[in-house]
């Protein structure tokens, strides 16, 4: 059965969905202020929790996170990012989506906004925005689905995104996480609102649903040197996107050992084996199951 969140995204106008999200965030922030009086998560305790759930030195880790879901964190986004970097260590790689749009890709691309890799803010939350501003973070040059990375091979992770007509190919940061045997950590979010990596399958096979809008768009992007480029890009088809139900994947992945559940503070978390998830999605497609429904 579809979740209430999924039904809301499918049937309510985007303005109403955003209003609900804003109200929920205000309530969570009020609760956090109360929790601050009795202490909360610190860098050392958070790093320990990450290690206990199975994140190791040298890992490739892609993180989707909602700071307000965690309860009170001393130092806020800075502490979370520092703890994640501690967990993967200097030999590891930490990645975060830094998408410049928080709604439908089609609406964003039609606005004609220029994506400046240096200055366009991440709309994926406070943790993502703090992370992409760090001096050693490299950000991929993609107009709708940019990703930031810190690590010794960060350039290798982000460079395949420039000029890519679709965002989730094998040489994208999302695809590299799969190729390198990485992990995906969802903190306070689920596949329904942070399931970016599931789209890698759609770019890897002859997918049976028209996931992309038929028009190819020209978008302006500005690189680290301030040079403007014109790139071609596709965006998701909003009519099909409204039919997604990604959270059906959670019990499937859990049963297959692809996913484990954890908690960080107040936030429920999912830790996912990226390569095993990709293989599971391929297997499900073979029996006619997708996030858009059954293949007829």
N, C-alpha and C positions, 0 to 999 in steps of 0.2 A: 504494500500500500504506500502511495506517495506521502511524503511528509508535508506538514502544513507550510513549511518554508518553500518547498517545491511548488505547491499549489499556488501560493501567493505570487511567486515569481512568474508562474505560467499564466495566471488569469488577471492579476491586478496591474494597473498602469505603473510604469516605472516611478512616477512621482509619488505614488502612494507607498510603494515598496521602500523607497528611500526615506519617506517620512516615518514609517514603522521602524526602520533600521536606526534612524536618528533617535527616536524615542527610547528604543531598547538600549542604545549606547548611553544615553543620559541616565537611565536607571542604573546601569552597571557602574558608571562613573560615581554616582552617589554612594553606591555600596562600597566602592573602592576607598572613598574618603573615610568611611567608617572603619574599614579594615586597617587603614594606615595608622590609626591610633593604637592598635595592638600589635604592630609589626607585620612583616610579610616576607616575601622572597628576597634573598640577597644573592650576590654573584656566586659565592661559594656553594650555597645550597642549591642554586639552580644548575650550576655545572655538575654537581653530584647527581642530581636527578636525571640529567641528560645521559650521564655515563651509565646509570643504573638501568635506563631503558634500552641501552645497547648502542649508543653513539660512541664511536671510538676515534682515537687519534688517527689521522690519515683518511678519514671518511670523506666522501663526496656527499654533501647534504644540502638539499633544496628545502627551504623553509617557507611555509605559509603561516602567518601568525596574526592573531588579533590581541593586541596588548590589553584591551579592556576586559577580555575574557579571563585573564589570569588572576584577577584580584590585585592586591597592592604589591607592586614590585619596587623595592627601594632603588631609585635611580632610573626607573622607567625603561624606555626603549634602549638606552645606552647599556644598562645592565644585562638585558636580554641578549643583545648582540655580542657583548663581551663574553658572556657565558657560552654562547654557541661557538664563538671562535676558540675559546678555551677547550671546548669539547672535541672539535675536529683537529686542533693543534696546527702548528705551522706547516706541516706536511699535507694537511687536509684542505678541502675546498668548501666554502660556504656560499650558497647561492640564494637569492631571493627575487621573486617577480617584482618588477618596478613599473608595472603597466601605467601608462599615462591616461587611461580611461577606466572608469569604475562602473560603466553601464554597457550598453550595446555598442559593439565595435562599429557597426554601420552608422549609428548616430554620431559617434566621435569622428570618424573619418570624413563624414560629410560636412562637419564644421570647418574643416580646412586648417585646423590648428597645426602649427609647426612643432615637430618634436625636436627639442634641443637636448642632446644627451647630457649636457652639463647642468642645465637649469630646469628642465621640465620636471615637476615633482612627481614622485610615485603616488598613485592614488590607491595603493594597497595597504595603507595603514601606517602608523607611527614608526613601527619597527623597521619596515621596508624603507621608509623615507630616511630614517637615521642612517641605515646601512648604506644606501646608495651615495650618501654624502661623504663617507669616509674617504680619506685621500688615497688609500690603496685599493679601493673598490673600482673595478672596471664594469662598465654598463654597456650592454649590447645596443647596437644602433638599429632598433626596430620601432616603427611608429606606433604600434598598438600593444605589443607584448614584450617590451624590453625586460631584461634580466640583469641583475648586478652580481658580480662574483668577486670573492677574495680568495687567493690561494696562489701557489707557485705557477700553475698553468692557467691562470684566470683568462689570459688572452685567448687561449685555445677554446675555452668554453664559450666565449661571447662572440668571437669573430664571424662565425657562420651565419649570424642573424642579419648582417648587412646585405640588403638587396634581395633577401629571401621573399618570394612571393607569398608563401605561407609561413606561419610562425613556428610550426611544431615538427619540422623535418628532422631527419637523423643528425644533421650537422648544427641544429639549433642548440641553445643551452639545455632545453628540456630533453632533447634527444641525447645529448652528451651525458646527462645524468644517468640515462638508461645504459648507454654504451660503457660507461666507467663503473657500472655496478653500484651506483649510488643509492642513497636513501632519500625519502621524502618525509618531512615532519610537518604535520598539521597541528597547530596549537589553537584550540578554540574555534576551529573551522572544520568543514567537512568537504567531501567531493562536490556537493551541490554549489558551494561558493568558492572552492579553491581546487578544483579538479583539473587544472591545466594540463597535466601530463597525460590524461586520458586521450587528449586530442592527437598525441603522437601516432596512435594507431591509424587515425583518419588520414594522416599524411603519408603513411607507410604502405597502405594497401589500397586496392580498388574498393573503396568503401561504398556500401549500398545506399547511403542517404546523401542528399545534396547539402552537405554541411556548410558550403560556402555560397555567399551571395554571388549571382552570376557576373556582376560587373567587376572589372579590375580597376582599382583606383590608383591615382598618382598622389603620393604623399611627400611632403618636404621634411627632410631630417637634417639636423646640424650636428656635425661630429665634434670631437674633442678639440680640434683646432679652429672651430668656428666656421668651417666650410659647409656650405649648404649643398645638399644632394636631393635629386628627385628620384624616388624609388616607386616601383610598382608593388602593389600589395592586394591580397584578397582579405575579406573580412567574413565573419560568420553570418550565416543566413538567420536573421532573428526569428523567422517563423519556425524554423526547425529547432533553433536553440531553446525556444519556449517549451518544446516537448521533452527536453532532457530530464532524466531522473537519474542522477549519478549516485545517490546514496544507497541505491539497491546493491551497489558494489561492496559495501562495507561487510555485510555478513558473508558474501561470497569470498572475498579476499581473506577474511578472518578464518574461514573454514579451510582454505587452501594454504594457510600459513604465510600469505603475502603481507599481512597486516597484523600489528599488535596494538592494543589499546593501553593508554597510560594517562596520567594526570600530572599537570604542572600547576601548582596552586589551585585555583578554582577552575582551570581550563581542562576539559577532556582533550586528549591528544591521540593522534593516529600516527604510527611510524610504519612506513611502507617500503618494501624492497622494490625499487623502481623497475629493475629488469624482470623480476618475477611478476609484477603487475602487468607489464606490457605483454608477457607471454600469456597470462591469464586472459587478458582482453582479446588476444588473437584466438584463443581457444573458445571463448564465449561467442565470438563472431562466427566461428565455424558451426556452432549449433544454433545460430540465428538470434543471439542475444546482443543488444547494444544499449547504450544509455538513452537512445531515442525510441526504444521499443523493439519489438520482434521484427525480424526481417521476414517479409511475406514471400 
